[in-house]
Amino acid sequence: MRDQLNQFVENVQGQFIEVSSKSAIYQCMDLAYLWVFCLGFPKSTIQHTYAYEVFTKPTETTKEYFDLISNTPDFVPQDGDIAVWKGGEAGHIAICLSGSTKTKLLVFEQNNPLGSNARISERTYTNVLGFLRPKIKSANPDWLKQMYLERGIDLNLSEGEIRYRIQEIFDSAKRTEELKKQVGQLSTRLEEAEGEVKRLETASANDIKQIKQLNTDVEDLRRQVVNRDTQITSLQTQLNDLQSQISPDKVVVLTREEYARLSATKTLDKFTGFELFKEILRRWTSRNG
């Protein structure tokens, strides 16, 4: 309201405002009508023949758009309230401004003194009947007001200041959303990394298992080699024993010719063991005889 009123005063201050009738130009009501238009209210909310009737003869339309507040010693109007005076034939009407106190009334008015343009004036509360306070449909419902308070936004600040604080909240929320998005991306990457770690751990466990199996196989082969070495050593010992038992002069050598002769005389496999022994003995005896 304050910003809207300040803009209104800035735009029309020093001008002569005519809204209602060419037959009675630049009246105090004309400035009031223009303010009502700026509020988005219909002209009929304060339309009367005389200014004082705005307060003394309010219509249902008036009550729909305004709260009527009687003048009392302790009352101090707010920005945008409409003050109504009695006196003279028509009375007077003006728009209240910030800076008023219990004894001083600061207003934006026209045709006071008679024939003057729109201007800021300092008045007293003498002859003031009361005030009309606009029922501005709040763009801030109770839940939003509560939210403002929870976030430290003073609703008594100017509209521009409130807008700036709200923008800060939106910017902060946007940054928070971006951070949440980044956290989500990092969480996804972390899950992927954890999955890769688990895969590597599983692969490592399998590798360790294979290594253990290979170590077992190597140990088995080592035992086999040791056993073979033992067997070879044992066979070598036996061979040495046999070699030590063999005497060259005790060996009977049967040449190919002799073998052929024996084969020609009688098939070798037809010899009995005793016959073969006798033949070998004969050969050995004749050799050593």
Order of alpha helices (4+ residues) and beta strands (2+ residues): alpha-alpha-alpha-alpha-beta-beta-beta-beta-beta-beta-alpha-alpha-alpha-alpha
